[in-house]
Amino acid sequence: MENEEENRERKVTTRFKPNEFKVLDTRFKKTRFLKMSEYIRCVLLEKPITVNYRDKSMDEMLEELALLRKELNAIGNNLNQAVRQINSAHGNADNRLWLNLLSIIGSKVDPAIGQIKERMQSFSELWSQKLKPGEVSAVQ
């Protein structure tokens, strides 16, 4: 049994062609290892290697959610500016200003919320689909 606290004294130098190193580096980057030497040691000593896979089906959803968040932030900024302008009327804000503000909010926020609900529903339906045993090979 190897003593884990023992220092590594032996050094092996290996040269790679550019395309070979590119393959090695690509495989290394998909793992949890922080150092290339650690990864190479595990490969050579046939130790288990954990590879991280990224679910690319989430890319579209994340892009969509980022756009929706940006839109909601813009609406929030506009709302804050409108409230500041009303408050800057030194307490003499007319009820008509507040009603106008509420109608603007309704016309801007309600469609954005509806759009968010629609997109979230479509993503929910996509992910919650239950695959039948015969369909698994067709999806892959």
Backbone bond lengths (Angstrom), bond angles and torsions (degrees), N, CA, C in turn:
res aa  C-N    CA-C-N  psi(-1)  N-CA   C-N-CA  omega(-1)  CA-C   N-CA-C  phi
1 M - - - 1.446 - - 1.512 109.19 -
2 E 1.311 116.21 132.02 1.461 121.37 -175.60 1.519 110.55 -78.31
3 N 1.337 114.78 137.13 1.461 120.24 177.19 1.526 107.77 -79.15
4 E 1.355 117.56 118.47 1.465 122.07 -175.76 1.526 112.77 -67.41
5 E 1.312 118.58 -23.62 1.464 121.20 -177.21 1.525 112.38 -87.58
6 E 1.290 117.09 -3.00 1.447 122.19 179.24 1.528 109.81 -69.87
7 N 1.316 117.50 136.63 1.461 121.73 178.41 1.516 110.29 -74.87
8 R 1.293 114.71 149.09 1.456 119.33 175.92 1.526 107.52 -85.33
9 E 1.312 115.72 120.50 1.458 120.30 -176.25 1.519 112.38 -106.56
10 R 1.321 116.63 -26.18 1.461 120.10 -175.37 1.524 110.36 -88.29
11 K 1.312 115.98 140.05 1.449 121.81 -178.35 1.524 108.75 -124.42
12 V 1.332 115.61 135.70 1.451 121.69 176.95 1.518 107.42 -123.94
13 T 1.316 115.98 127.65 1.461 120.33 178.71 1.520 108.42 -108.87
14 T 1.315 115.43 131.39 1.461 120.61 -179.48 1.515 108.56 -130.58
15 R 1.306 115.70 138.38 1.462 120.11 178.71 1.532 108.61 -105.23
16 F 1.329 114.70 144.18 1.459 121.01 -179.51 1.526 109.32 -125.61
17 K 1.323 114.85 150.21 1.455 120.25 169.21 1.525 106.08 -72.28
18 P 1.344 117.66 156.46 1.468 119.55 -178.66 1.531 113.93 -54.55
19 N 1.339 117.00 -42.18 1.466 118.45 -179.87 1.533 111.96 -70.54
20 E 1.332 118.37 -32.28 1.459 121.42 176.32 1.531 110.86 -66.24
21 F 1.326 115.03 -43.65 1.463 118.78 179.44 1.532 110.81 -66.05
22 K 1.322 116.11 -35.10 1.465 120.01 179.14 1.531 110.07 -62.36
23 V 1.318 116.53 -42.77 1.471 121.12 177.55 1.521 109.78 -62.92
24 L 1.324 116.57 -46.62 1.467 121.55 179.93 1.523 110.70 -60.85
25 D 1.323 116.78 -45.02 1.459 121.75 -178.33 1.535 111.03 -65.83
26 T 1.325 116.52 -39.58 1.466 120.59 178.46 1.521 110.63 -62.77
27 R 1.323 116.53 -44.45 1.472 120.14 178.46 1.530 110.90 -65.97
28 F 1.318 117.20 -39.40 1.464 121.83 178.74 1.531 111.39 -60.86
29 K 1.331 116.24 -43.02 1.468 120.87 -177.04 1.525 112.96 -67.27
30 K 1.318 117.29 -18.23 1.460 120.83 178.66 1.529 112.63 -85.60
31 T 1.323 116.61 -2.31 1.463 120.18 -176.78 1.523 111.05 -103.54
32 R 1.314 114.76 179.37 1.464 121.08 179.52 1.530 112.07 -87.56
33 F 1.316 117.36 -5.30 1.459 120.77 -175.13 1.526 111.70 -70.16
34 L 1.328 115.51 144.44 1.460 121.06 178.09 1.521 111.51 -95.86
35 K 1.347 116.83 -23.49 1.461 121.32 -178.25 1.521 110.10 -121.23
36 M 1.303 114.89 137.26 1.465 120.94 178.49 1.524 110.76 -60.25
37 S 1.330 117.28 -39.14 1.470 120.34 -178.28 1.529 111.13 -61.74
38 E 1.314 116.81 -38.48 1.464 120.74 178.78 1.530 110.09 -64.27
39 Y 1.324 115.88 -43.35 1.462 120.98 178.79 1.532 110.91 -62.29
40 I 1.335 116.80 -47.81 1.469 120.98 -178.41 1.526 110.81 -62.24
41 R 1.334 116.51 -40.70 1.466 120.32 177.68 1.528 110.99 -59.30
42 C 1.323 117.20 -43.89 1.463 120.76 -179.81 1.527 111.54 -65.70
43 V 1.322 116.80 -38.39 1.463 119.77 178.39 1.522 110.02 -65.55
44 L 1.315 116.28 -48.24 1.469 119.86 -177.11 1.529 112.70 -66.74
45 L 1.308 117.30 -35.41 1.462 121.25 -178.89 1.528 112.66 -91.40
46 E 1.328 115.29 7.79 1.466 123.03 176.78 1.524 112.98 55.30
47 K 1.308 115.55 41.53 1.462 121.10 175.16 1.530 108.19 -88.55
48 P 1.333 116.95 157.50 1.467 118.96 -179.78 1.526 111.98 -64.87
49 I 1.315 115.66 141.43 1.462 122.04 -179.46 1.522 108.22 -122.91
50 T 1.327 115.71 127.76 1.460 120.80 177.65 1.523 108.56 -91.83
51 V 1.323 115.06 123.26 1.461 120.90 179.48 1.520 107.95 -108.87
52 N 1.318 115.94 131.94 1.458 121.22 178.86 1.522 109.13 -91.07
53 Y 1.325 115.65 128.54 1.456 121.00 176.61 1.518 109.07 -108.91
54 R 1.304 116.04 141.92 1.457 121.39 179.37 1.520 109.04 -106.11
55 D 1.322 115.76 132.38 1.451 121.26 179.54 1.525 108.63 -83.11
56 K 1.332 116.75 102.02 1.458 120.86 -176.04 1.519 112.34 -72.66
57 S 1.325 117.66 -14.66 1.465 119.40 178.85 1.524 111.27 -67.64
58 M 1.308 116.93 -18.31 1.461 120.46 179.61 1.527 112.00 -83.06
59 D 1.325 118.54 -14.77 1.464 121.20 -177.28 1.521 112.20 -57.04
60 E 1.324 116.54 -47.29 1.463 120.23 -178.58 1.523 110.35 -61.91
61 M 1.330 116.28 -44.37 1.452 119.83 -179.15 1.526 111.38 -63.95
62 L 1.311 117.40 -42.97 1.455 120.56 -179.21 1.525 111.47 -65.19
63 E 1.327 117.10 -39.02 1.466 120.07 176.68 1.519 110.39 -63.52
64 E 1.330 115.98 -43.59 1.460 120.90 -179.95 1.530 110.91 -63.32
65 L 1.322 116.34 -44.44 1.464 119.58 179.82 1.528 111.20 -65.41
66 A 1.317 117.45 -35.75 1.466 119.99 177.79 1.527 110.61 -64.47
67 L 1.334 116.74 -41.07 1.470 120.18 177.68 1.532 111.19 -65.11
68 L 1.321 116.14 -41.71 1.461 119.45 179.12 1.530 111.33 -65.98
69 R 1.317 116.55 -38.60 1.471 119.92 177.36 1.526 110.29 -63.76
70 K 1.327 116.18 -40.98 1.464 120.09 178.83 1.529 110.61 -62.60
71 E 1.328 116.00 -42.36 1.461 120.25 179.10 1.529 111.30 -64.31
72 L 1.339 116.06 -43.46 1.469 119.34 178.62 1.527 111.28 -64.92
73 N 1.320 117.68 -36.93 1.469 120.36 176.49 1.518 111.18 -63.13
74 A 1.330 116.65 -40.38 1.466 120.09 178.54 1.523 110.47 -64.48
75 I 1.324 116.61 -42.08 1.468 120.15 177.82 1.526 109.88 -62.91
76 G 1.329 116.92 -42.83 1.469 120.32 178.17 1.519 112.12 -61.76
77 N 1.330 116.87 -40.53 1.475 120.15 178.00 1.523 111.10 -63.67
78 N 1.337 116.39 -43.32 1.464 119.76 177.86 1.522 111.14 -62.41
79 L 1.309 116.15 -40.32 1.463 120.72 178.63 1.528 110.72 -63.17
80 N 1.310 116.72 -44.30 1.471 120.38 178.88 1.528 111.05 -61.82
81 Q 1.316 117.13 -41.33 1.471 120.27 178.82 1.523 110.88 -63.63
82 A 1.331 116.84 -41.36 1.467 120.04 179.92 1.529 110.90 -64.98
83 V 1.324 117.30 -42.09 1.468 120.66 179.53 1.529 110.24 -65.60
84 R 1.318 116.97 -39.28 1.476 119.37 177.36 1.519 111.18 -61.88
85 Q 1.318 116.76 -42.45 1.463 119.90 179.35 1.527 111.16 -63.85
86 I 1.315 117.10 -40.28 1.462 119.93 178.15 1.522 110.24 -65.89
87 N 1.333 116.33 -42.52 1.473 120.06 179.71 1.527 111.82 -68.14
88 S 1.320 117.04 -25.84 1.467 119.19 -179.93 1.528 111.57 -75.38
89 A 1.323 117.11 -1.84 1.464 120.82 177.63 1.533 110.14 -77.70
90 H 1.344 116.58 12.92 1.465 124.21 176.51 1.525 112.47 57.79
91 G 1.307 115.73 43.79 1.455 119.52 175.73 1.506 113.77 78.27
92 N 1.313 118.98 2.56 1.463 121.93 -178.79 1.528 110.99 -102.06
93 A 1.320 116.23 29.70 1.457 119.73 -177.78 1.520 109.84 -66.86
94 D 1.278 114.28 129.52 1.458 121.42 -179.75 1.532 108.78 -80.64
95 N 1.317 116.04 149.67 1.464 119.64 177.78 1.526 111.19 -60.62
96 R 1.325 117.25 -29.07 1.456 120.30 178.35 1.529 111.30 -63.36
97 L 1.345 117.25 -36.00 1.475 120.00 177.56 1.526 110.74 -62.76
98 W 1.341 115.32 -42.88 1.461 119.19 -179.62 1.527 110.72 -67.10
99 L 1.315 117.58 -40.37 1.466 120.50 178.20 1.524 110.97 -64.32
100 N 1.339 116.49 -40.17 1.467 119.85 176.71 1.521 110.92 -63.12
101 L 1.341 115.14 -41.69 1.469 119.33 178.59 1.524 110.42 -62.20
102 L 1.310 117.34 -44.11 1.464 120.74 179.61 1.528 111.23 -63.63
103 S 1.301 118.24 -37.56 1.472 119.72 178.35 1.524 110.82 -68.70
104 I 1.340 116.99 -36.98 1.471 120.53 176.56 1.520 110.13 -64.51
105 I 1.326 115.14 -44.20 1.470 119.24 178.78 1.526 109.74 -59.23
106 G 1.328 115.60 -46.85 1.462 119.36 -179.54 1.509 112.48 -60.59
107 S 1.326 117.23 -40.02 1.461 119.97 -177.46 1.525 112.87 -73.96
108 K 1.338 117.85 -25.29 1.468 120.76 -178.47 1.524 112.69 -96.36
109 V 1.319 116.65 -44.24 1.460 120.26 -172.12 1.525 112.12 -79.07
110 D 1.333 117.66 -41.85 1.461 119.78 -176.77 1.528 113.05 -58.53
111 P 1.335 120.25 -46.08 1.474 118.67 177.15 1.533 112.63 -63.51
112 A 1.327 117.24 -37.23 1.465 119.73 179.86 1.525 110.07 -65.77
113 I 1.313 116.67 -41.77 1.467 119.82 178.63 1.526 110.16 -65.59
114 G 1.326 116.60 -40.36 1.464 120.24 176.96 1.517 111.72 -61.52
115 Q 1.323 116.47 -40.94 1.463 120.98 179.07 1.529 110.61 -65.10
116 I 1.318 116.26 -41.86 1.462 120.03 178.42 1.523 110.06 -62.48
117 K 1.320 117.06 -44.45 1.468 120.59 179.54 1.527 111.31 -61.91
118 E 1.333 117.19 -42.05 1.462 120.56 179.07 1.521 111.38 -62.54
119 R 1.340 116.44 -46.82 1.469 119.69 -178.58 1.525 111.27 -65.92
120 M 1.335 116.50 -41.00 1.468 119.48 178.89 1.530 110.34 -64.58
121 Q 1.327 117.34 -37.64 1.463 120.73 177.87 1.523 110.64 -64.48
122 S 1.339 116.89 -43.60 1.467 119.23 -179.85 1.527 111.35 -65.21
123 F 1.333 117.59 -40.06 1.472 119.65 176.81 1.516 110.90 -67.30
124 S 1.311 117.03 -37.76 1.459 121.03 178.66 1.527 110.64 -62.81
125 E 1.339 116.40 -43.97 1.462 120.03 178.42 1.518 111.44 -64.38
126 L 1.318 116.18 -39.13 1.464 120.56 -179.84 1.520 111.08 -62.63
127 W 1.329 116.90 -45.92 1.467 120.68 -176.01 1.517 113.70 -78.80
128 S 1.326 117.17 -25.17 1.458 118.43 -175.40 1.514 112.76 -90.09
129 Q 1.330 117.64 3.00 1.453 120.11 179.07 1.517 108.96 -63.19
130 K 1.290 114.56 131.69 1.461 119.82 177.66 1.525 107.49 -94.87
131 L 1.311 116.37 123.96 1.458 120.38 -179.90 1.519 109.83 -84.79
132 K 1.304 115.33 137.32 1.458 120.60 174.71 1.517 107.29 -82.90
133 P 1.323 118.97 153.08 1.472 120.99 -176.28 1.522 114.05 -52.19
134 G 1.312 119.83 -36.58 1.462 121.64 -179.55 1.517 113.28 -74.04
135 E 1.338 118.16 -18.24 1.459 121.78 -175.74 1.525 112.81 -87.29
136 V 1.310 118.29 -15.56 1.465 121.35 -174.42 1.507 111.70 -59.18
137 S 1.305 118.58 -45.63 1.466 120.23 -177.28 1.523 111.26 -69.17
138 A 1.335 118.08 -29.25 1.458 120.01 179.69 1.503 112.32 -70.49
139 V 1.341 118.14 -32.02 1.458 122.42 -178.84 1.518 110.94 -74.39
140 Q 1.307 117.20 -35.88 1.456 120.64 -176.61 1.471 108.65 -73.13
